Amino acid sequence: MNPEAYFAYLAVCLVAIIVPGPTNTLIVANGMRHGTKAGLLNVAGTQAGLALMLAIAGFGLTSVVETAGHWFEWIKLLGAAYLIWVGWQMIRASGRIDNSPTARKPRGGFFMQGLLVCLGNPKQLLFFGALLPQFIDPAADHAMQIAILGVTALSLAALCDGAYALASGRIGRALSERVVRTITRVSGGMLIGGGLWLAFSRAK
């Protein structure tokens, strides 16, 4: 892959993953109440769910690249617009974190709980469906590119979520509404900037 495109993807992906969301909240809540092992099992479950979503997005994208032809550039522009919309929604978010509902010990185990929470958030599938096309060169081996981008996303998510699990006690106390709101708004602004950059780079 083009190194510049890869590092741009790395930055956008990191911004999206680091923002506290349903899976992060789940990991922190269970880590605080049930210990680090519970949080790490949640991480394993969310990794399985994310891998499945990336596989679905990648398989669909492979078909699109093969059939869309010149329309693929318009698909990229629509994806960039969606990223801008996601960033705007992040800026408008309240930053409220509610740990109590997710802190209960699940019947199916912490791995299954993480898997179901991840799969129950279809926004992730939409997000990666919009993000991945921005960094795919249709002239190159798109299957290999999708594999690289997918493994990168999984690795970043594992590192970020693992950090939440290992330090859930401290992070849980630090996740005040003001802190979360600030992180979310800054990240949302960066995502909007990235979406605009992608859109204008396609328009050149």
N, C-alpha and C positions, 0 to 999 in steps of 0.2 A: 504494500500500500504506500501511497504518497505520505511521507513522514509529516508534512504540514497538516494534511487532512486528518491523519491519525491523532496527532496531539490536540487538534481542535476538538475532535470527537471525545478524547480523553477529558478535556476540560468541561465540556457541556455535560457529559455523562456524570462526572464527579459532582458537579453542581446539583444535578437532579437527584442523585443518590443520597447525598449528605443531608438534605433537608428532612427534618422529622416528619414521618408520615405514619400510616397505619401499622406497617411492619416494624418500624423503629420503635413506635410507642409500645407495641406488644412485647418486643424484646426487652425494653427498659423495665416495663411493669413486671414481667416474669423474673427478670434478673434481680430486681429489688426484693421481691417477695419470696421467690423459690430458689435463688442462687444462680451462680454463673452457668452451671450445667444446663439449667432450664433455658436460659437465654441463648446458649450456644445451640441447643436442640431446635429452638425457634429459628435460629439463623440457618441451620441445615434444611429445615422445612421450607423457608422462604427461598433458599437457593434452588431447591427442587422446583418450586413453583415458577421462579423467574426463568430457569432453564427451559421449562415447558413453554412459557410465553415467548421467549426468544426463538425457540425452535419453530413455533407457529408463525411468528412474524417473519423469520428468515425464510421459511418455506414459501409463504405467500409472496415475499419480496422477490425470491428467485423466479417465480412464475411471472411476476409483473415485469421484471427486467427483460425476460425473454420475449414477452408479447407486446409491451407498451411502445417500444421504439422511441420516436421523438416525443411522445407524450410523457415519457419518464421525467423530462425536465419540469413539466407542469405538476407532476406528482410531487416532485421535490419542493416546488414553490408552495403547494398546499401544505406539505409537511412543515415547512418553515413558518407558515402562518399559524399552524396549530401550536408550534413551540412558543410563538409570541403570545398566543392566547393563554397557554398554560402559565407562562411567566406573569401575565397580568392577573390571573386567578391567584397566584402565589402572593403577589403584592397585596391583594385585597383580603387575604386570609387573616383570621383573627389571631392565630397563633395559640389558640387554646388547646391544651393537652389534657386529656382525661385518662388517667391510668387505671382507675378502679374497675371498669368492666373487664379489662383484659388481664387483670391480675389473678383471676380465679384459676385454680388448677384444672386443666381440661381433661375430659374423660378419655379422649383418644390419644393423649400424650402431647408433649410440646412440639415434637416434629410435625405431627399431623395438624396441629393448631397453626403453626407457621405456614405450612403448605396451603391450608384453606384460606387463611387471611390474605396471602399473596394472590391466590387465584380468584379470591372474591373482590379484587380491586382491578377491574378491567381497564382502568385508566393507564396502568402500566403497559398493557398491550398496545393501546392506542399511542402512548408516548413513544415506545420503541418502534412502532410501525411508522411513526412520523420522523423519528430521528435517524434510523439506519439509512434510509435512501439518500440523505444529505451527503453521505460520505462514501457512496458506492460509485465506482467508475464502471459504467456498463461495458466499456471496451476491454476491461480486464476480467480476470476470473472472479465473477461476482460471488460464487459459492464460497470461495476461500476468504474473500473480503468479509462476507457476512459472518463466517466462522470466527475470524479474528475479532471483529467488533463484538460478537456475542460473548466470547471468552473474556474479553476485556471488561465488559459490563458485569459479568458474573464475578470476576476477580475483585473489581472495585466494590461491589455490593458486599462480598464476603468480608473484605477488610473493614469497611465502614460499619456494617452490622456487627461484626465480631468485636470491634472496638466498643460499640454500645453495650454489648453483652458483658465484656470483661470489666467495664467501668460503670456498670448500670447504676450502682449506688450513688456515685458522685454525679454522673450525668443526670440521673433522675432528679436530684435536688437542684441541679443547675438549670434544668429545663423550665424556667419560669416563663410565664406568658410573654413577658417583654423580650426575653432572650430569643425565644422561638420566633416571635413576630419579626425581630430584627434579622435573624438568619434567613427566614423565609422571604422577606422583602428584598434583601440584598441579592439572594439567589434568584428570585423572580426577575429582578432588574437585569442580572447577568444573562438569564435565559432569553429575555426579550432582546437584549443586545446581540446575543448569538443568533437568534432567529432572524433579526434584521440584517446582520452581516451575511448570513447564508442566502437570504432572499435577494439582496443587492448583488452578491457575487454571482448568482445565477442570471441576473438581469443584464450583466455586462456583456 
